[in-house]
Amino acid sequence: MNEYQIIPLPLPDMEALETRAVLKKLSSANRYLAELKGVVSSIPNEAILINTLALQEAKHSSEIENIVTTNDELFKAELDIVNQSLATKEVQNYTQALKSSFDTVRKSGIIRLSDILAIQEELEKNVAGFRKLPGTTLKNSQGDIVYTPPQHGDDIKALMDNLTTFINDDAICDLDPLVKMAVIHHQFESIHPFYDGNGRTGRILNILYLVAQGLLDLPVLYLSHYLIRHKADYYHYLQHVRDTGDWEGWLLFILDSVEETSKSTIILIKDIKALIQAYKLKMRKEKPKIYRQELLNNLFNHPYTKIEFVMTDLEVSRITATKYLDELTDIGLLQKEKVGRSSYYINVELLQLLMNRA
């Protein structure tokens, strides 16, 4: 194993990273990412995509770290009617970290060191901050040490200061933003600044960077769906750069993840849009007296909804909310379930779309 020395960014001769193969892949990755941005804008209620897809990203990103739960557990946890497993709580922490950091970056247009610290604090529910004690190493599945990140707290802080400058100052280099995102992700994971939560924080940074660059308006390009299916390659290419100094394989892997995830997300969003329209037409035809856009939105904001959600979203009484949900169940748009004395309602067709993608 070669000793990998982290070089502050920008790297020497960064333009050489954009090889012919990388430039070819960049063309298609950027094309599909731009198409995704346009498709997202076609759904007027952004909360539907943020609430529905963010939970899927949280699930998959956590699964990369062997924190495994199910959609059923996650949606029931949002209802607050069942005891939550530790894994479910951690996935919910991820969802909150993603949403709150997106709100912050959308307003500021930059990613500050304090934003990165806030993400990790939300993920881990502690204020440990950057590593200060030596001893952290990265091991493979056999328990062998494959990489030792910086050990001294001052070095970690200096490298993170340098990284945030590189993130926010577009004048530093002329790399395509997608190549720059791949470099940022590798640098962050190699610094490994926290005791825990580095992988998940780094994957949130990917989507925040695309938002900050204006390549997406909403955080919907969730690469973890691709990475969990190519987990071995993900770690292989991360380490390959450290072992050999050859960046091309890592860059092509990340660009592939952007292209493939953009394609699958475009299909999913179009399917969600079509399903919303189908529900709208059925509600108007069979239950015109209760049709309201806010009620339709509720069914897609919450794949598992409940009376209290409808009461809040529509500002109606419990009796009215119950009537709405039961009538939608009668015409097959929802499936009613019970846990103890509580009832909840499943948008089964939306749930199926999410399950099909997974």
Disulfide bonds with the S-S distance in Angstrom:
none
